[in-house]
Amino acid sequence: MSTTSPLEKAGATTGNWLDERVGASKVVRGFSRKIFPDHWSFMLGEVALYSFVILLLSGTFLTFWFIPSAAETTYNGPYAPLAGQHVSEAFDSTLHLSFEVRGGLLMRQVHHWAALVFVVSMIVHMFRIFFTGAFRKPRELNWVIGMVLALLALIEGFLGYSMVDDLLSGNGLRIAQAIILGIPVVGSYVSFFLFGGEFPGEAFIPRFFVLHVLLIPAIMLVLITVHLILVVVHKHTQYPGPGRTNNNVVGFPLFPIYTAKAGGFFFIVFGVIALMGALFQINPVWIYGPYDPSPIGAGAQPDFYMGFLDGAVRIMPGFVEFEIWGHTVSPNIFIPTLVVPGLMVTPALLYPWIEQWVTGDKREHHLLDRPRNAPTRTALGVMAITAYVLLWISGGNDIIATHLHLSISDITYFLRGGVFVLPALAYVITKRICIGLQRKDREKVLHGRETGRVFRTEEGEVFELHAPLSAEDRWLLVGFDSPEPARALPATDASGVRRPGGALEKLRQKVSRFYFEDRVAPVTPAELAAAHHHGEHEEVSASGGARPEVESGH
């Protein structure tokens, strides 16, 4: 007598039907056996993915009540300070969501916090990839996809922030329109196209709504799907360690272990964001009021991901504006808002190929670097972070001045010089720290780790006893590549023919020296054997004959 339940029969029938038509069993079997390494830093990408899912869910809820229209209406809701005021339907529906829809305010705040977590986790995830060299061949395309996703996230956040039509977002939108007008020649045409006429107009809210809920999320969803497919195709990178090579992956299978862990982590992220939405107020538009082009709120600040643009504008000197052929040219807007971001984004997009060109390394890399073992790359990353943070701080120069009772002019002048001096200083300090850590690792491999025990010989010599490293720890400290600077090639080959691309090759050699001139080579097996042999001869006895009970190596 069969004991199979109706549910099991239905599942078996459905599975068999899918397997016969699309070969589902092969796909599931192959995918479930995919191995993923386990490290806490890999969760940064998962946080970005899960917060994006939360954005889709909460955003879908909000679209049921939000009205994307700039048409004027009279507010008659429960918030008394705005009763009877003329507001847009977008602003009115936002207040209706916040005060009259059950769970509406919670979902608004969950959506806003999830957006901030999405951007933060994506940026930190990108820096993890950069510092560990996970962008190298064959993952260059995935690096570009990640950069495009980060840029789309910034645009998506700004659009969602702006279409509520409150005073704070309206001020930010006015600044964005000024940035567009700062584009030489075509700025006014782009502004008219985007806003459907003079600013602010009534066309921008429906247009922003379509971009925010349909076009950009669809593009992001496609890019995320491609990104995850490439992760599976290329196999996941892993940190170096014994038994880990470029030809294997040490970790856990997707099913059931990694699936269970990832599912649990999703609910943790969801819970934390929901808790933030319930406890921490964000974007209280009813306090700001509806947008009016004439006033501006004191201490108005954009979200952090747009703050660096505002800061760049604030510290840009105004004297660079000039007139030519009767037209006013304003580089004081164009340079900080378009040129500076372009100088930041373009090298970042091309960096995998830049480093590949400098090193001449065309190999596939599946093992990650320790940041200290790539000191120039790490220093460049810290330099970029320093520049970004300084521009972000510049966006709050007025808040700093009022709260700390300082001169806003002095703060501005300091930041103007700081964006040139401090990133360069951060580069030098970071590179010195990385090289110092490399030297410390080399010393540890050759002489062992410090034990904190001091030994005194009969002759009065005093030294600290060192214990040898385990094979795993030693492997981690010696198992890395340390490229040498590119050597100069003769101007002509063996036949006396001038080599092609001589100028480009000279440039590559100069950049290579910049990258690798300061280097600490990993310990070779011969050096390690010599150090151990030397350590055995220096072992001494505390009682005059037999060796003390400590491991060799000193």
Secondary structure, 3 states (H helix, E strand, C coil): CCCCCHHHHHHHHHHHHHHHHHCHHHHHHHHHCCEECCCHHHHHHHHHHHHHHHHHHHHHHHHCCCCCCCCEEECCCCCHHHCCCEEEHHHHHHHHHHHCCCCHHHHHHHHHHHHHHHHHHHHHHHHHHHHHCCCCCCCHHHHHHHHHHHHHHHHHHHHHHHCCCEHHHHHHHHHHHHHHHCCCCCHHHHHHHHHCCCCCCCCHHHHHHHHHHHHHHHHHHHHHHHHHHHHHHHCCCECCCCCCCCCCCCCEEHHHHHHHHHHHHHHHHHHHHHHHHHHCCCCCHHHHCECCCCCCCCCCCCCHHHHHHHHHHHHCCHHHCEEECCEEECHHHHHHHHHHHHHHHHHHHHHHHHHHHHHCCCCCCCECCCHHHCHHHHHHHHHHHHHHHHHHHHCCHHHHHHHHCCCHHHHHHHHHHHHHHHHHHHHHHHHHHHHHHHHHHHHHHHHCEEEEEEEECCCCCEEEEEECCCHHHHHHHHCCCCCCCCCCCCCECCCCCECCCHHHHHHHHHHHHHHHCCCCCCCCHHHHHHHHHHHHHCCCCCCCCCCCCCCCCC
